[in-house]
Structures are given as structure tokens and as C-alpha cells.
């Protein structure tokens, strides 16, 4: 079994996206709105090494009392170093990542992908993470904390791609960052630059109560729309300035957000693209 590396390509990408949060779960107002700008960078160091970083700047923050003042913080959101390993003879692909992850977790993460055939791909993920936060509102309020309490997470999944119809199914399940367990089924219809996704979740074991209505829900569902943003072709320049690669609209029928939570290891992570570069499915 040998490892085949891609040719070294050194490039610095500067980009900025936006996150939009909306909820109608507060009886004291008609709606809650949170809009953040998310400037970031990606440094390709060659030989499948990369460094990423991202910040979060609140533009509009109305409501969302569940998080209180932290929603108004200018925050350091992510900083990671990663390496991809491709064992092409064995058809095995890995991504190793360490650093400060999204959803306020820091630690180490391993992703694995095995394209078994043109229509079937097996994958898994495992991580060891703990909570963190770093931010300020420039009014004397700030938080800089790296907590203990590391937790092990793990996911296994199988993906099926029907190439004549550009339809993909993903079934996954495992342990999430709150220590809870669950399974999720995604059904996607891919278009050239847009993916429509519907999902269903089933939660196992002890459940946390929804912070808004204090109820426990074992099932959840919703949809996502992922737009890939231009430019669509990879630039060969050493310095690239661009918008974020995608915008993802997500809806959940039960918006507690405390069960089946995951962390992100990449500032442009989305439900359409894979974090391990594999010549399979939509990418192929």
C-alpha cells in the first residue's frame, strides 16, 4: 500500500461569507434575527496540507436570548491545520485535522472515506473535543475559555449515488458532541450549482429538553438548500480574494438545536461537498 500525494500547490485564499439566523420561538417578539459576517482564510501549503481560520462579526443581533450577550461578540470562530492522505492502491482516503473547530469545540478529528463502487461509498468520522469560546463586544464584556471535559464522538455512514438522476442518499449514525446518540437519513437532488436536501433524524437514549418549550423530541426533520457561489473555476494565482464558496439555507421543524449537534472542521463546510477529496459521486 503506497501513498500518492498531489503536486504541491501553494496558495492563500481570503474570503468572506454571511450567516443568517431566524427563529419564531419567542413569545415576547414576532421573530429573532441574527446576521453575522464571517471573514476567513485558507492557506494551501502543498502536499495536501492546509491551514484555515475564520472570524465572526455580528451585523444584526435581535433576540436569541438563549445565548444572551455572546451573540453580540466579535468572535474567533475557527483555526485548524489539516492533512489529507490518499492511499490510491487500497482506495482509502483520510483527512486529519486539529485545532479550534466550529460550534465551539477544539481538539482532533479524523475522517475516512472508501469508494467501494461507482454508486456506494462508506465513510466514518471520529473526534476528541472539548468546549471553547473566544470573543468580545468591545464594551468590557469578553470570554476566553478553554474548558475541560473532552468527549469522544464517532459517526459511520453509507452513501448511495444514482448518477443518471443526480440523486444521492446518505445514511449515518453515531455519537454526537453532547454525548447523545442518533441516526440521520439525507436525500439530495443535485443540480449544477445547487443541491436540494431533505433530512430526517431519530434520536436514541436520554434526551435534552428543547430550551423553548421544555419538551423532549425523539424525531426531527427539515430541509436544506445549498448554493455554490462563483467563481466556480479554481484559480492558479498565489493570492485569491473571493466570496465564500457557498451559502446554505437550513430549516429544522424542531429548532432546539441541543440534540445531534456536530462541529465543523472547515470554515466552508457544507452538506453538498465532502471534506475528504474523493473522485466519487457529484465530484466525479
C-alpha positions in Angstrom: 0.0 0.0 0.0 1.5 3.3 -1.1 0.6 6.9 -0.6 0.2 9.1 -3.7 0.5 12.8 -3.0 -0.9 15.6 -5.2 1.6 18.1 -6.7 2.4 20.9 -4.2 0.3 24.0 -4.8 0.9 27.0 -2.5 -1.9 29.5 -2.4 -3.6 31.9 0.0 -7.3 32.4 -0.3 -9.1 35.3 1.5 -12.9 35.0 1.6 -16.0 36.2 3.5 -19.4 34.8 3.9 -22.5 35.5 6.0 -24.7 33.5 8.4 -28.4 34.3 8.8 -30.3 33.1 11.8 -34.1 33.4 12.2 -36.4 31.9 14.8 -40.0 32.5 15.8 -39.8 30.7 19.2 -40.0 33.7 21.5 -43.5 34.9 22.6 -42.1 38.3 23.5 -41.4 39.3 19.9 -42.5 38.3 16.4 -39.1 37.0 15.4 -35.4 36.7 16.4 -32.8 37.6 13.9 -29.0 37.1 13.9 -26.8 38.1 11.0 -23.0 37.6 11.1 -20.3 38.3 8.6 -17.7 35.5 8.6 -14.3 36.6 7.1 -11.8 33.8 6.7 -8.6 32.5 5.1 -7.3 29.2 3.7 -3.6 28.6 3.1 -2.7 25.7 0.8 0.8 24.7 1.8 1.3 21.9 -0.7 1.3 18.1 -0.3 -2.3 18.2 0.9 -1.5 20.4 3.9 -3.8 23.4 4.7 -4.4 26.0 7.4 -7.7 27.7 7.9 -9.0 30.5 10.1 -12.3 32.3 10.4 -13.9 35.1 12.5 -17.5 36.1 13.2 -18.7 39.7 13.2 -22.3 40.4 14.4 -24.1 42.8 12.0 -27.6 42.4 13.3 -28.5 40.7 16.7 -32.1 41.0 17.7 -33.4 38.4 20.2 -31.8 35.0 20.5 -31.9 35.3 24.3 -30.9 31.7 24.7 -27.2 32.7 24.0 -27.5 36.1 25.7 -24.7 38.6 25.1 -22.4 36.2 23.3 -24.4 36.6 20.2 -23.2 40.2 20.1 -19.5 39.2 20.4 -16.9 39.7 17.7 -15.5 36.1 17.9 -12.7 34.0 16.7 -14.6 31.1 15.2 -12.1 28.6 13.8 -8.4 27.9 13.4 -7.3 24.5 12.1 -4.4 22.6 10.4 -5.3 19.6 8.3 -3.6 16.9 6.1 -5.2 14.6 3.6 -3.8 11.2 2.9 -4.7 9.2 -0.2 -3.8 5.5 -0.4 -4.9 5.0 -4.0 -3.9 1.4 -4.4 -6.1 0.4 -1.4 -8.7 3.0 -2.4 -8.6 4.5 1.1 -8.7 8.3 1.9 -8.2 10.1 5.1 -8.3 13.7 6.5 -6.6 14.5 9.8 -7.5 17.8 11.4 -6.6 19.6 14.7 -7.3 23.0 16.2 -10.2 25.2 17.1 -13.4 23.9 15.4 -16.8 25.4 14.7 -19.7 25.0 17.2 -17.2 25.9 20.0 -15.2 22.6 20.1 -11.4 22.2 20.0 -9.4 19.1 19.7 -8.6 16.5 16.9 -10.7 14.9 14.2 -10.2 12.0 11.7 -12.3 11.5 8.6 -12.2 8.3 6.4 -13.8 7.6 3.0 -13.8 4.4 0.9 -15.5 4.5 -2.5 -16.5 0.8 -2.8 -18.1 1.2 -6.3 -19.4 3.9 -8.6 -22.6 4.0 -6.5 -21.6 3.1 -3.0 -19.2 5.0 -0.6 -18.5 4.1 3.0 -17.3 6.7 5.5 -16.6 7.4 9.1 -15.6 10.1 11.5 -14.1 10.2 15.0 -13.1 13.1 17.2 -11.9 14.0 20.6 -13.1 17.6 21.5 -13.9 19.9 24.4 -15.7 23.3 24.6 -14.1 26.7 23.9 -15.0 30.3 23.3 -13.1 33.4 22.4 -14.8 36.8 21.8 -15.6 40.3 23.0 -18.2 43.1 22.4 -15.5 45.8 22.9 -17.6 47.2 25.8 -15.8 45.4 28.6 -17.6 42.1 28.1 -15.5 39.2 26.8 -15.0 35.4 27.1 -11.8 33.5 26.6 -12.2 30.0 27.9 -10.9 26.5 27.1 -12.9 24.1 29.1 -12.1 20.5 30.1 -14.4 17.6 29.7 -13.2 16.1 26.5 -15.8 13.9 24.7 -15.3 11.2 22.1 -17.6 11.5 19.0 -18.0 8.9 16.2 -20.0 8.5 13.1 -20.3 5.8 10.5 -22.2 6.1 7.2 -23.0 4.8 3.8 -23.8 6.9 0.7 -25.5 5.8 -2.4 -25.3 7.9 -5.6 -27.7 7.4 -8.6 -25.7 9.0 -11.3 -28.4 9.0 -14.1 -30.6 11.1 -11.9 -28.0 13.0 -9.8 -29.8 11.8 -6.6 -27.8 10.9 -3.5 -28.8 9.1 -0.3 -26.7 9.4 2.9 -27.4 7.3 6.0 -25.3 8.0 9.1 -25.4 7.4 12.8 -23.3 7.6 15.9 -22.4 9.7 19.0 -22.6 13.5 18.9 -20.8 16.2 20.9 -23.5 16.4 23.6 -22.9 12.7 24.3 -26.2 11.8 22.7 -26.9 9.2 20.0 -28.9 9.3 16.8 -29.3 8.4 13.2 -29.9 10.6 10.2 -31.1 10.0 6.6 -30.4 12.6 3.9 -31.9 12.6 0.4 -30.4 15.0 -2.1 -31.1 16.1 -5.6 -28.0 17.7 -7.2 -28.1 20.4 -9.9 -25.1 22.1 -11.4 -24.6 24.7 -8.7 -27.5 23.9 -6.3 -28.4 21.0 -4.1 -31.9 20.4 -2.6 -31.7 18.2 0.6 -34.4 16.8 2.9 -33.4 15.0 6.1 -35.0 13.0 8.9 -33.5 12.3 12.4 -34.1 9.7 15.0 -32.6 10.2 18.5 -31.7 7.4 20.9 -31.2 7.3 24.7 -31.7 10.1 27.2 -32.9 13.3 25.5 -32.4 17.0 26.4 -35.5 19.2 26.7 -36.0 21.8 24.0 -35.0 25.2 25.7 -38.0 26.9 24.2 -41.0 24.7 25.0 -39.2 22.3 27.5 -40.3 19.2 25.6 -38.2 16.2 24.6 -38.4 15.3 20.9 -37.1 11.9 19.6 -37.6 12.8 16.0 -36.8 15.8 13.8 -36.7 16.7 10.2 -36.2 19.6 7.8 -34.6 20.7 4.6 -31.6 22.5 3.3 -30.8 24.4 0.1 -27.1 24.7 -0.8 -26.0 27.3 -3.4 -22.4 27.2 -4.7 -21.2 30.7 -5.3 -18.9 31.9 -8.1 -16.1 31.9 -9.1 -16.6 28.2 -10.0 -13.1 27.6 -11.5 -10.1 27.1 -9.4 -7.6 30.0 -9.7 -3.9 29.4 -10.1 -2.9 32.7 -8.6 -0.9 32.8 -5.4 -3.4 35.2 -3.7 -7.1 34.8 -4.3 -9.8 37.2 -2.8 -13.4 35.9 -3.2 -16.7 35.4 -1.5 -17.4 32.3 0.5 -17.7 29.2 -1.7 -21.4 28.5 -0.7 -24.5 29.7 1.1 -26.6 27.1 2.9 -30.2 27.7 4.0 -31.3 25.2 6.7 -34.7 24.6 8.3 -35.5 22.4 11.3 -39.0 21.6 12.3 -37.9 21.4 16.0 -35.4 24.2 16.5 -34.0 23.4 19.9 -30.6 22.6 18.5 -29.3 20.8 21.5 -29.5 17.2 20.2 -27.4 15.6 17.5 -25.1 18.5 17.2 -21.9 18.3 15.2 -18.8 20.5 15.0 -17.3 21.9 11.7 -13.6 21.4 10.8 -13.7 23.7 7.8 -15.0 27.3 7.5 -16.7 26.5 4.2 -18.1 23.1 5.2 -21.5 22.4 3.7 -23.9 19.5 3.1 -23.2 19.2 -0.6 -19.4 18.7 -0.7 -17.2 16.2 1.0 -14.3 17.2 3.3 -12.2 14.3 2.1 -11.3 14.7 -1.6 -12.6 11.6 -3.3 -13.3 11.1 -7.0 -16.8 9.8 -6.5 -20.4 10.9 -6.9 -21.0 14.5 -7.7 -17.3 15.3 -7.8 -16.8 12.6 -10.4 
